[in-house]
């Protein structure tokens, strides 16, 4: 499974069933966005019938989010298709060689963040899988679905503006109820890759809870 593919799939604004199918494919994909699960496997993972799966795969292909390629065995019989997730831009999903990666100087990173403009909260704001995993790890006592609604309403009503809304959400969650035993004595921990993967379903559930805000355009 590729975290880049899962994150990309989660960010697409789609009706719930189409997004579940795209997430199911992304769960099998490698970093290049390709996978070859069977039809039955994908249908079971997304919780849909084969007919529904085929219909939505056609739609995803028309939207240029996926591409299917038929595979055959040596004896000429067909096997499961290869699916390519069309993730754009490629620069956001390709991991450069470790030797070429140079972390930014702290001062430069800070200055770049300072140059980002303050913005109002977006109507379709929702915590990302990484943010959900971070909050679940450091504040498992907070109901994130309820808190997300409160966060959106509070920021919208009071006119709060931030440069980084995901980071602001994390800070609000950490301060919720002033948990001194959490924020004062224990440094927040970053989630692992496995924890982010496990948080994808929870993040999607939170997004569905915001359905009345037309999060997926449905």
C-alpha positions in Angstrom: 0.0 0.0 0.0 1.2 3.5 -0.8 0.5 6.4 1.6 0.9 8.8 -1.4 -1.8 6.9 -3.3 -4.2 6.8 -0.3 -3.7 10.5 0.4 -4.3 11.4 -3.2 -7.5 9.2 -3.3 -8.8 10.7 -0.1 -8.4 14.3 -1.5 -10.5 13.6 -4.6 -14.0 15.2 -4.4 -16.2 12.4 -5.4 -19.6 10.9 -4.3 -19.1 8.5 -1.4 -19.4 5.2 -3.3 -16.9 6.3 -6.0 -14.5 7.5 -3.3 -14.7 4.2 -1.5 -13.9 2.3 -4.7 -11.0 4.7 -5.4 -9.7 4.2 -1.8 -10.0 0.5 -2.2 -7.8 0.5 -5.3 -5.3 2.9 -3.7 -5.0 0.5 -0.7 -3.5 -2.0 -3.2 -1.5 0.4 -5.2 2.3 0.9 -5.1 4.0 4.3 -5.2 3.6 4.5 -9.0 -0.2 4.1 -8.6 -0.5 0.7 -10.2 -2.2 -2.4 -8.8 -4.0 -5.6 -10.0 -6.6 -6.8 -7.5 -9.4 -9.1 -8.6 -12.9 -7.7 -9.1 -14.3 -9.7 -6.2 -11.6 -8.4 -3.9 -12.2 -4.8 -4.8 -16.0 -5.2 -4.5 -15.7 -6.8 -1.0 -13.3 -4.1 0.2 -15.5 -1.3 -1.0 -18.7 -3.0 0.2 -20.5 -2.9 -3.2 -21.9 -5.4 -5.7 -20.0 -6.3 -8.8 -22.5 -4.4 -11.0 -22.1 -1.3 -8.9 -18.3 -1.7 -9.0 -18.2 -1.9 -12.8 -20.5 1.1 -13.2 -18.3 3.3 -10.9 -15.1 2.0 -12.4 -16.4 3.3 -15.8 -17.1 6.6 -14.2 -13.7 6.9 -12.6 -12.1 6.1 -15.9 -14.2 8.8 -17.7 -13.1 11.2 -15.0 -9.4 10.3 -15.9 -8.8 9.2 -12.3 -7.9 5.6 -13.2 -7.0 3.6 -16.3 -7.6 -0.1 -16.8 -5.5 -2.5 -18.8 -6.5 -6.1 -19.5 -4.0 -8.8 -18.6 -3.7 -12.3 -20.0 -2.0 -15.5 -19.0 0.4 -17.4 -21.1 -2.4 -19.7 -22.3 -4.4 -16.7 -23.5 -7.0 -16.6 -20.7 -7.7 -13.3 -19.0 -6.8 -12.5 -15.4 -7.4 -9.5 -13.2 -6.9 -6.1 -14.8 -4.1 -3.7 -14.0 -5.4 -0.5 -12.6 -3.4 2.7 -12.9 -4.2 5.6 -10.6 -3.7 8.8 -12.5 -2.2 10.9 -9.8 -1.3 14.5 -10.6 1.1 16.1 -10.5 3.7 13.2 -10.5 6.2 15.4 -8.5 3.9 15.1 -5.5 3.9 11.3 -5.4 7.4 10.3 -6.5 9.9 9.9 -3.7 13.4 11.2 -4.7 16.5 9.1 -3.8 17.5 9.6 -0.2 20.9 10.8 -1.2 19.5 13.8 -3.0 17.1 15.0 -0.2 18.4 17.9 1.8 16.2 19.1 4.7 15.6 22.8 4.7 17.3 25.1 7.2 15.0 25.7 10.1 15.1 29.5 9.6 14.2 29.1 5.9 11.3 26.7 6.7 10.0 29.2 9.3 10.3 32.1 7.0 8.5 30.3 4.2 5.6 29.5 6.6 5.5 33.2 7.7 5.1 34.2 4.0 2.0 32.1 3.6 -1.2 34.2 3.7 -3.8 34.0 6.4 -7.0 32.4 5.1 -10.5 31.8 6.3 -11.6 28.3 7.0 -12.7 26.5 3.8 -16.3 25.3 3.5 -15.0 21.8 2.7 -12.4 21.6 5.5 -11.7 18.1 6.8 -8.8 16.7 8.7 -6.4 14.6 6.6 -5.5 11.0 7.5 -2.2 12.2 8.9 -4.0 14.8 11.1 -6.6 12.2 12.3 -3.8 9.8 13.2 -1.9 12.5 15.0 -5.0 13.5 17.0 -6.0 9.9 17.7 -2.5 9.2 19.0 -2.2 12.2 21.3 -5.8 12.8 22.3 -7.7 9.5 22.0 -10.3 11.0 24.4 -11.5 13.6 21.8 -14.4 12.7 19.5 -13.0 14.0 16.3 -16.3 13.9 14.3 -18.0 16.2 16.8 -14.9 18.3 17.4 -14.4 18.9 13.6 -18.0 20.3 13.4 -17.3 22.5 16.4 -14.0 23.6 15.0 -15.5 24.7 11.6 -18.4 26.5 13.3 -16.2 28.3 15.9 -13.6 29.4 13.3 -16.3 30.5 10.9 -18.3 32.4 13.5 -15.3 34.2 15.1 -13.4 34.9 11.8 -10.3 33.1 12.9 -7.6 32.9 10.2 -4.6 30.6 9.9 -1.8 29.9 7.5 -1.9 26.1 8.0 -5.4 24.8 8.9 -4.3 21.2 9.5 -1.7 22.4 12.0 -4.2 24.7 13.6 -6.7 21.8 14.0 -4.0 19.7 15.7 -3.3 22.5 18.2 -7.0 23.0 19.0 -7.4 19.2 19.6 -4.4 19.2 21.9 -5.8 22.1 23.9 -9.3 20.7 24.1 -10.5 20.7 27.7 -7.0 21.9 28.8 -5.6 18.5 29.5 -2.6 19.4 31.5 -1.4 15.8 31.8 -1.2 15.7 28.0 0.0 19.1 26.8 2.2 20.1 29.7 4.1 16.9 30.6 4.1 14.9 27.4 5.4 16.0 24.0 3.0 15.2 21.2 4.0 12.2 19.2 4.0 12.0 15.4 2.0 9.0 14.0 3.7 6.1 12.2 2.9 5.1 8.7 0.7 2.2 9.9 -1.2 4.6 12.2 -1.8 7.0 9.3 -3.0 4.0 7.2 -5.4 2.9 9.9 -6.7 6.5 10.2 -7.8 6.7 6.6 -11.2 5.1 7.3 -11.7 7.3 10.3 -10.9 10.4 8.2 -13.3 9.4 5.6 -16.0 8.8 8.2 -15.4 12.4 9.5 -15.7 13.7 5.9 -19.0 11.8 5.5 -20.3 13.4 8.8 -19.8 16.7 7.0 -21.8 15.7 4.0 -24.3 18.5 4.6 -21.5 20.8 3.7 -21.3 19.4 0.2 -17.8 18.1 0.9 -17.8 15.7 -2.1 -20.0 17.9 -4.3 -23.0 15.5 -3.9 
